[in-house]
Amino acid sequence: MASALHLMPAGPKTLSKMVEKTWIAPQAGSPTRYCITPEGEAALMAEIPMPRSAQARAR
């Protein structure tokens, strides 16, 4: 569980998108505290695909 202050510099729009994607959920009874969901954990662990041109530069 994290407060919105600990998620900074994420702004309100970013937080709302994370809630929309079910990556985080507001904690009951608190408008400024969030819990990461199983979907959010999976998103954190997911490999970020790199475009082929970026892969070539990384070598």
Backbone as a ProteinNet text record, in pm:
[ID]
protein_1_A
[PRIMARY]
MASALHLMPAGPKTLSKMVEKTWIAPQAGSPTRYCITPEGEAALMAEIPMPRSAQARAR
[TERTIARY]
84.7	0	89.6	56.2	134.6	40.4	87.7	6.5	36.6	-53.2	-33.3	96.4	135.9	260.5	380.9	377.4	488.6	492.7	384.2	378.5	421.1	454.6	496.1	627.7	649.5	585.2	460.6	399.8	276	166.9	106.7	0.1	-136.1	-238.6	-374.1	-415.1	-375.5	-412.1	-344.3	-216.4	-144.5	-207.7	-239.1	-302.8	-437.5	-516.3	-646.6	-632	-530.7	-505.9	-462.1	-380.8	-337.8	-456.7	-548.9	-671.5	-756.9	-769	-847.8	-795.1	-662.2	-600.4	-599.7	-653.3	-659.2	-520.8	-422.3	-288	-280.6	-359.7	-368.4	-515.8	-546	-683.8	-680.2	-773.8	-778.5	-807.6	-741.5	-766.4	-900.7	-978.9	-1110.8	-1097.2	-1177.6	-1180.6	-1072.8	-988.8	-883.1	-871.5	-895.3	-887.1	-743.8	-645.1	-506.3	-414.8	-468.5	-384.6	-427.5	-329	-353.6	-285	-342.8	-283	-253	-138.1	-108.6	-189.2	-239.9	-321.4	-234.4	-286.5	-211.5	-178	-270.5	-242.8	-127.7	-122.3	-13.3	119.7	118.3	241.1	289.8	198.1	235	291.9	232.3	282.1	422.9	449.8	584.1	688.1	649.8	742.8	754.5	662	659.9	782.8	831.2	943.1	891.4	963	922.1	982.2	897.8	951.3	1024.6	1137.5	1215.2	1202.7	1186.1	1184.5	1318.4	1316.3	1437.9	1552	1523.2	1628.7	1695.4	1620.7	1678.2	1762.2	1721.9	1800.1	1936.1	1939	2065.5	2158.5	2105	2188.3	2240.4	2166.3	2205.3	2324.6	2352.9	2463.6	2592.5
-116.5	0	123.2	218.9	342	460.5	570.3	691.2	758.2	843.1	914.6	994.4	1042.3	1118.7	1032.4	903.2	813.9	775.2	798	766.4	884.3	996.4	1114.5	1085.9	1134.6	1247.8	1210.7	1097.3	1062	1161.8	1216.3	1313.6	1246.5	1323.8	1269	1190.8	1237.6	1167	1030.1	1023.8	896.9	801	851.2	766	714.6	800.3	756.1	651.1	665	564	432	436.9	314	245.1	321.9	265	206.2	279.2	233.3	100	83.8	-40.4	-149.6	-118.3	-207.1	-245.4	-157.4	-181.6	-143.7	-44.6	-3.9	13	6.6	26.4	117	210.6	297.2	213.5	247.9	179.7	227.4	135.2	170.6	275.2	378.2	481.7	587.1	580.4	680.3	720.8	846.2	890.5	907.7	898.5	922.7	802.2	685.3	566.7	459.4	389.5	290.8	159.5	50.1	-83.1	-131.9	-196.2	-254.5	-383.8	-408.6	-526	-634.8	-758	-861.6	-819.4	-747.5	-698	-598.2	-515.8	-419.3	-487.8	-592.2	-670.1	-730.3	-786	-845.6	-739.9	-620.8	-512.8	-471.4	-470.7	-436	-538	-663.8	-771.2	-794.8	-737.6	-761.3	-701.7	-772.5	-722.5	-615.6	-507.2	-398.2	-424.7	-441.7	-468.2	-346	-372.5	-264.4	-274.1	-161.1	-164.9	-218.4	-280.1	-338.7	-237	-114.6	-15.3	15.4	14.6	38.2	-80.8	-202.6	-321.6	-315.9	-270.9	-263.1	-161	-50.4	53	3.6	-83.9	-130	-225.6	-280.7	-377.9	-311.3
0	0	0	-81.9	-91	-93.4	-40.8	-50.7	-183.6	-227.3	-353.4	-349.3	-231.8	-220.6	-254.9	-221.2	-252.6	-399.8	-470.1	-612.5	-698.8	-636.9	-711.2	-781.2	-899.3	-961.8	-1042.2	-1016.6	-1086.6	-1051.2	-1153	-1131	-1126.8	-1105.6	-1097.2	-1222	-1340.6	-1464	-1469.6	-1432.9	-1431.2	-1331.7	-1212.7	-1111.5	-1161.2	-1225.1	-1273.6	-1383.2	-1469	-1573.1	-1511	-1405.6	-1338	-1272.4	-1216.6	-1158.8	-1270.9	-1382.5	-1497	-1550.7	-1551.1	-1599.4	-1492.3	-1376.2	-1258.5	-1207.5	-1227.4	-1173.8	-1026.9	-987.5	-847.5	-813.8	-684.6	-638.9	-517.2	-509.9	-391.5	-267.2	-158.8	-32.9	21.1	71.5	125	235.2	227	329.6	316.9	213.9	198.6	52.2	22.7	-117	-167.9	-79.7	-122.9	-104.9	-68.7	-52.1	-150.7	-207.2	-311.6	-278.1	-326.2	-315	-455.9	-473.2	-603.5	-615.6	-735.2	-761.1	-824.7	-834.9	-906.6	-1050.2	-1115.1	-1251.1	-1250.4	-1147.2	-1133.7	-1109.8	-1027.3	-1004.4	-1135.9	-1213.5	-1342.8	-1436.9	-1436.7	-1522.8	-1481.2	-1350.4	-1302.5	-1347.5	-1352.3	-1386.3	-1536.6	-1614.3	-1758.3	-1825.6	-1924.9	-2003.6	-2099.1	-2108.4	-2196.7	-2334.5	-2436.1	-2569.7	-2624.8	-2687.5	-2748.8	-2899.9	-2967.9	-3114.8	-3166.6	-3281	-3337.8	-3348.2	-3386.3	-3400.8	-3265.8	-3159.3	-3024.9	-2982	-3020.4	-2986.5	-3054.8	-3177.1	-3252.2	-3186.7	-3138.1	-3073.8	-2938.4	-2871.3	-2738.6	-2743.5	-2857.3	-2868.8	-2868.2
[MASK]
+++++++++++++++++++++++++++++++++++++++++++++++++++++++++++

